Amino acid sequence: MAESMKGLKRTHRCGELSGANVGETVTVMGWVQKQRNKGGIIFVDLRDRSGLLQIIFEESDCGADSFAKAEKMRSEFVIAIVGKVEKRAGAVNENLATGDIEIRAKETRILSEAETPPFPIEADSKTKEDLRLKYRYLDLRRPDLQGNLILRSNITASIRRFLTEEGFLEIETPILGKSTPEGARDYLVPSRVHPGTFYGLPQSPQLFKQLLMCSGYDRYFQIAKCFRDEDLRADRQPEFTQVDMELSFVDVEDVIDVNERLIKEVCKDAIGLEVSLPLPRIKWIDAMNRYGSDKPDTRFGMELTDVSAVVSGSGFSVFTSALENGGSVRGINAKGQGSMPRKKIDALVDFAKGYGAKGLAYLCIEEDGSYKSSFAKFMTEAQLADLVKAMDGEKGDLLLFAADKTNIVWSVLGALRLELGKQMGLIDDNRFNFLWVTEFPLLEWNEENNRFVAMHHPFTMPMDEDLQYMDSDPGRIRAKAYDIVLNGVELGGGSVRIFQSDVQEKMFEVLGFEKEDAYNRFGFLLNAFKYGVPPHAGLAYGLDRLVMLLVNADSIRDVMAFPKVKDASCLLTNAPDVVDGVQLEELGIALNLKEEATE
């Protein structure tokens, strides 16, 4: 039967004790990790969030009652122990922070008994994730997950401390707001008081933080919950956490400066990582041309090479037709992979097709200098030699080429570069390569809607020198936008905001918004701009991604307490779920669900 604490007070967490406490009488509490009965002596490993501690029970010391309780203990029992800290009589456990001490139990209480858990509570669990997420409260007892969440807490504390010292004010913005769909779908919340109307959950606090700049708060930040009703990928969550900020009377350099110093501080506080400033920068167009990605992983080379000019006169129609249609031909050099079996090359071709390629051309440079290729017969010896030279090809190399619209070529080779980097062991998991990507395109063409859409959002300021192209060539305009990238993952992004009403109206015009439509969606912001708005800029980080990368976790689910799975459901609570008909009636909602086809 479970006992109460009866006035007992914990004096230490398990991992807080050390040789300095030898001789002290302490009270510790936690979960039984393991019990080992050696006959007249029982050893119990006690676990709490700080670590493990060995408890030793001998009947002559602890008494018959405590010894009987120790005999009964099983994994995950919750216990309280009063005892004396001693140096270990047996072998020291070098792998344990408390491995040179143990507690000799004097008093024992079983606070809660436990059923046998459905999987072992241990680090680096091999249990399937779906089962662990169903019993997430047990999964969260694992020391590696607890370490991740403790580090997450330390990171947010470090962020708050730094930004507060830099003069930022932490201000909360609404969760129930206006739906302003322009990009991902909003999660909608029906209003009972205003029948037929809906709130939108925020995809970011963007509009409210700009309003705060209009209100004179100068420097704002928030650790903000955000929501996006997107088609999910394996590592995307419907709700996530942003480190959100906005600054007044600044330009690009000011935002980059404060955020570089924030990154340096957080990395030092969190994992002892020394980050050298200033961080490297690359313009968007150069990132795409060199890496095929606007979030390049710079821990290894294998950069893209544009060989369009070299192959323009070849007889290979795949290359020439791509060029005639305004595309390009680019390649990557997988150094030393010239002997790759055809089966593996075919697998790379299939991989490339998954990113939109119609195929993948290859050329293996044999050790004797000859070529094995899917297209060599369509080119002269001189053309092949020029191509190999352009690709910096050497004996034993594998050259891979994509030919299509340039955006497809970038996508294909960018993904292929990362895949080969993993296969070839080129990526150092112990490196942390930060990078700013700047001067993004302001707009991108949406073929489905036959109009330009904002690459970031419709409040992003164009580069001053590109304002002249707003009417004549909108696709040419660069934005005062910047992303911060770590090891090929976009950590966050931001921009200088439009604060002149004439530029904002022109932006809406280019995006195809009628003035009335723009005011229906964003009127509360546009009206605020009539009353004096400072130049302002901001940035938002994905906190989940930042923590994931700093702890070298495989997934953002490993750094979130209660994540959802790929279909946006929660295996622990079974959300989303049906609701009572009375609730729907109060909201004036009638369901019109399509019945699933049955065989």
N, C-alpha and C positions, 0 to 999 in steps of 0.2 A: 504494500500500500504506500502511496506517495506521502511524503512528509512535508510539513511547511518549513520555512526558513527559521521560524521561532526566534527572531531577533538576531540571527547570524548576519554579519556584514562582510561582504567580500573585501579583502584587503589588497589583493593583487590579481591582475590577469596572469594567465599561465606563463606567457612569454616575457613578462616583466621581471621574473625572478632570475637571479644569477648567483654565482658563488659569493657575491657580496652579502647575500641574505642568509648564508649558512648560520644556523643556530637560532634563527628567528622562528616564532610560531606564527603561521599565516593561515588565512582562510581563502581557498580557491573554489571556483564553481565552473561547471561546464559540462560537456558531453563526453561520454566514454567512447574513445576511439577503438580500444582493444583491451580485453581482459585476459591475463595469462595466469592460470592457477598452477603453481609448482608444488602443491601439497601443503606444507606448513606456511608457505608464503605466497602472496598474490600480488601481481604487478598490474596496474591499470594505467593506461595512457589517457590522460585527460586533455581535452581539446576545447579551446575557445578561439575567438577570432585572432588572438595574438600568437597562437602556436600551441605546441604540445608540451606536456609536463608529466613525468613519471611519478606515480603514487605507489608506495609500497605498504602493504598490509601484513603485519605479523600479529597473531592473536595475542601474544604476550604484551604487545604495546597498545593495540587498538581496542582490545577487549573482544569478547565473544560476539557481542551484538554487531559491532562494526565489521568484524571478520565475516559474519554470516551475510551481511549486506554485500560485501565485496564478492563473495561467492556467487551471489545472485545477479551481479551486474552483467549486462550485455551491451553490445554496440548501441549507441545513441541514448542510453539512459542519461538523465540529467541528475548530477550529484553535486553535493557540497562537501568539502573536506577541510577539516581543521587539523593541522599537523606541523611538524618541525622540518625546516629545510636542512638537508644533510648533503654532504659530498657523496656521490655515488660509490657504493661499495664494489660494484661490478665494473665492467668495461664502460668507458666513456663513449657516448654516441657523438662522433664528430659531425654528423649531418644534422644535428639538432641544436638550436640555440641554447636550450636548457639541458644539453646532453651530459653535463658534468655534475648535475644535482638531481635530487629526488625529494619528495615529501614523504616523511614517515607519518602515516595517518594516525590520529588520536581520536578523532570524532568523525562520524560519517552520517550523511543523510541522503537518502534517495528522494529527490524532489519530483521526479517524473520517470515512469517506466516507458519503454518504447517497444513497439513491434519491430520485427526484423525489416529493415528498409529494403525497397525493391532493387537497390543497387548499392555497391560499396561507396561510402563517403570518403573519397580519396582524390588526390591531385591527379591531373592528366587522365581523367576517367575515360574508359573505352566504351562505356554504356552509350547506346544510341541516343542522339540528342532529343528526339521526340519523347522518349521515356523520361529523360532528365527534366525536360520542360514541363511535363505533366506533373511532376513532383518537384517543382522549382524550389520550394522552400527547403527541400533536402539537398538539392543540387547546390544551393547557395551556401551550404555548410562546408563545401569543399574549400580547402585552403587556397587553391589557385584563384578561384572565383572571388573569395573574400579579399584576397590580395588585390585583385583588379578593382573591386569596388572601393576599397580603402584608398587606393591610389587615385581613383576618380575623385573621391572626396577631397583628397589633398590637392589635386589639380584645380578643382573649382575654388578651393580656399585661396590658392596661390593667385589665381586670376582675379578674384575679388580684391585681394590685398593690393596687387599691383595697380589695378585700374582705379581703385579708391585713392591710392597715393598719387596717381596721375591726374586727379581732379575730376574723375568720372562719378556720376551719381547713378545708383542702382534704382531704376524706376520700373515698376510692373506695368505692362500694357494688357488690354482685355484679351480674354480667350474667346468670348462671344462677340463676334464682330460682323462686318458686312461681307457678304460673298463677292469677291472681285476676280472671277476666273480669268486668268490670262496665263496659261501654262498648265500646271498640274490641276487636277480637279480638287475642289474644296470638299471637306467633310461638312455636311449640313446638319443643323440642329433646328427642329421645328419649334415655333413659338406657340405656346398655349394661349397666351394673353392676346396675341395678334394673329388670329387664325389665317392660315394660308401663307404666312411669311416664315422666313428661315434666317437663322444666324449662320455665318460661315466660321469654322475654326481656322485660326491663322496658319497660313503656310510660312509666314515669317511676320515679325512685328514691323515690317517695312514702313507702312503708311503712318503708323502711330509714332515711330521714332523720328520720322521727318516732321511730324506735327510738334514733337517735343523741341526740335531745333527752332521751329517757328515761335515756340513759347519761351525761348531764351534760356533753355537749360544747358546749352553749350557743349556738354559732354555727358552722354548717357550710355549705360550698358545694362544688360539683363541676361541672366541665364534662363533662356526662354524655351518653353515647350512649343513645338510646331507640329503641324499635321498636314499630310498630303495623301489624298485618295488616289494613289498611282497604281498602275499595274506593277506588281512587286517583283523584284529580283530576289535572289536568295539572301543577299546581305543588305536589303533595304527594309526600313521599318515605316509603318504608317504614322507613328509618332516618334519624334526625335527631339534632341536638345541642342539648341544653338547658344553659342556665346555671341551675343548681339551687341553692336556698338554703333554710335553715330557721334560725329564731331562737327562743330560749327567753325567757320572762318578758317578752313583748311583746304589744301589741295592734295594731290596724290602723295607727294613726298612726306607730308605730315602724317598721313594714315599709315604709310609703310614704316616710318620711323618708330611710332609708338608700338606698332604690332611686332616689329622685329625685337624690340626690347622686351615685350611681353613674352614672346616665344623663348627668348634666351632665359628669362627668369623662371618660367614654368618648367622648362626642360631641366634646368639646374635643380630646382626644388623637387621635381617629381622623380627623376631617375639619375640625377648627378651628371647629366649630359652637358658638356660645354659646347655651346653653339657660337661659332665665329660670325661676327657681323662686319660689314653688311652682308646680307644673304644674296646669292646670285640672282640675276634677273634675265629673263628672255622674253622677247616680244612674241605675241601669239603666232604670227606668220612664220617666225623662225622656229618655234617649237613644233609647228605642224610640218614644216619642211624637213627638219632634222630628225624628229622622233615620231611623226604621224599621230601626235597626241597633244591636246592642250593641257595635259597633266602628266608630263613626261617623267619617267623614272630615270634619273641621271646617275644611278649607281653603276651603270655599265654603258659601254659604247654601242656598237652596231647601229650607227645612225643611217638614215635613209639617204640615198643618192638619186638625184634627178638625172636620168640618162635620156631624156626626151630628145635632146639635140643629137645625141650619139646614134640613136636608132631610127631617126626620122627618115633616113634614106634606105632602110633595110627592106627586104622582101617579105618580112614577117607581118602578115595582115593584122594580127592581134595588136601589135604595137602601132602600126601606121593608122589603123582605123580609130584607135583611141585618140591619137593625136589629131586626126582630121575632124573628130567630133569635139575638139576643144579640151580634151583630157590630157593626161600625162603618163609617162612610163617612169617608174621609180623602182629601186632595188635595195636590198640589204645583203651584206656579206657575212655569212655564218662562217667565221674563220675556223679552218681545220675540220670542217664537216663534209669535205668533198667525197668521202667514202661512205656517206650515209646511204643505207640500203634503200632501194626504190620503194619498198613498202612504207618506210618512214616518210619519204618525200611525198608519197601519195596521201599519207595522213595529214601532212602539212597543207596539201592542196585542199583537202576536205575542210580543214580548219579555216583556211582562208575563205572558202565559200560561205562559211557561217557568218562572215563579216561583209558579205555582199560581193565577193569576187566571183567572176565567171570562171576563173581558173588561176593558175599560178605557173609562170614560166621559170625554168631552172637551168642552171649551167654548173656542172661539176668540173673543177679543174683537177685533172688526174696528176699523180706524182711525176709522170713522164712528160707533163706539159700539154697533153691532149685534152680534148673536151668531151664530156658526156652531157648531152643537152636535149631539151624538148623542142628546141627551135634552131639549133646550129645550122641545119641544112638550108634554112631560108636566108642565111647571111654569109657574106664572103669572109675569108680568113682575116682580111684587114679590118672589116667591121667588127668581127668577134674580138680581135686584139684590142681595138679601140674601146670596146665595151668593157673588157676585162680590166684595162688600164683605168678607165673611169671609175670602176668599182674597187680599185686597189686590190685586185684579185691576185692571189699567189697560188702556187701548187698546194693542193689539199683543201682549197676553199670551196664552199657551196654558195653560189649566187642565186638569189631568188628575186623575181620581178613580178610586179603587178601593173596592169595597163587598163585604165578606165577613166571615168570622171575623177578629177583630182581628189575630191572629198572622199570618194570610195577607196582610192589608192591609199590615201592617208590612213583611213580606218583599217584597211586590210593589213598594211605593212606595220602599222603601229601595234596592232594586236599580235601579229606574227613575231615581231621583235621581242615582245614580252614573253611569248610562249617559248621561243628559242633561248632567251635569257635564262628561263627556269630550267629548260631541258639541259642546257650546257653548263649549268652551275655558275653562271656569271654574276648572280645577284648576292651581295653580301648582306645577310639579315641583320648584321650588327652595325650597319652604317645608317645614318640619318641624314638624307640629302634634302634640305629645304630649297625651295625655288619659287621666286615670284614670276608669274606669267602676266604680262601687261599688254596693253593696246589691243584688246579684243575687238573684233568687228562689232559695231553697234547693233547691226541688224543681220538677220539671216532669212533667206527666202524659203517660204513654206509652200511647197508645190501643191499640197492637198487643198489649202485655202487660197492659193494663187495670190499671195500677198507677203510683204515683209512682216516679220515678227521680231520682237526685241530678244537679243541673245541673252541678256540678263533680265531687265525689266524696263518698262517704258519711262522710267525716271532717271535713266543713266545719261550723264552729260557726254556729248560728243567731244572729241579732241578739238581744240579751238580752231586749228588750221583746216579742219575738215567740215566745218559748218557750211562752207560754200557749196558742198555737194548735196545738201538736203533735198534740193529739187532735181538736180541734174543726174546724180549718180549715188543714190542712198546706200547701195551695197558697198561702196568704197569707204564709207565713214568708219573711222576707228573710235572706240569708246575710251573714256577715262575710267577704265575698268581694270581690275587686278584680281588674280587668284593666288592664293598661297598653296603650294603643293609640297607634299612630303612623300618621298619614295614612290612616286607615281600615283598618289591618291590626292584628290582635291580636298584640302582641309577646310577651306573657306574661300569666300569671294566677296568682293565689294566694288564700290565705284564712287566717283564724285557724282552728286545728284544735280539734275537740272533745277535751277532756282529762278530763272527768268521766264515769265509767262509766255513770251513770244516763242522762245525755243521749245517750251513744253507743248504749246499748241501745234507747232510745226511737227513735233515728234508724233503726236496723236494723228495728225493728218497723214504722215508717211505710213503709219501703222494701219490706216484705213478706218480710224474712229471718226464718226461724225461728232461735231462739238457737243451736241446734246447727249450722245451716247457716252462721251468722255465724262461729262458732268454727272450723268446718272451713276457711273461707276466710281468716279474719283472726286466728285464735287466737293466733298468736305475738305480734301487736301488742296484742291485748286482754289477754293474760296479762301482758305487760310493764307495762301500765297499772295493774296491781294493786300495783306496787311503788314507787309515787311518781312521778308524771309532772308536769312543769312545764307551765304554760300556754305554748303555742308557736304559731308561725305561719310561713308561708313563701311563696315565690314562685318561679316558673321562667320564664325567657325562652326563646324559640326563637332560638338564636344565628344560624341560617341566615337567618331572616327579618330580624333586626336588621341583619346585614351587607348583605343585599340592599337594604334601604331606605336605608342610609347611603351606599351606592355608586350608588344609583339604577339598579340592575340590573333587568332585565325578569323574572327568574325566580330562584328559589333555586338552580337548577342552575348558574347563573353564579357562585355563590360557594361551591360545593362541588367538591372535587377530582375525585371519581369518583361522580357521581350516577347514579341509575337513571331509567328512563323511565316513562311513565304506567302500564304494566302491571307495574311493579316488577321489570323485568328489567334486566340490565346488558349493554349492547351491546358493551362492550369484552371482557368475560370470558365472555359467554353464560351467566351465572348468572341464574336457577337452572338446574340441569342434572340429568340422571339420574346415579345413583351405581351403583357396582358391586354386583351381587347379593350378594356376600359381606358387604359392609357392612350391607345390609338384614338378612341372616340373623343376623349378630352382634347386631343390635338387636331381633330377633324381630319384624320388620315385614314384612308381606305387602301388596303393592299390589293394590288393587281399583279400577282405573281404568275409567271409562266410556269406551267407544269412541265417537269422534266419528262422527256420522251421515255417510255418504257417499252421493252421488247415484248 
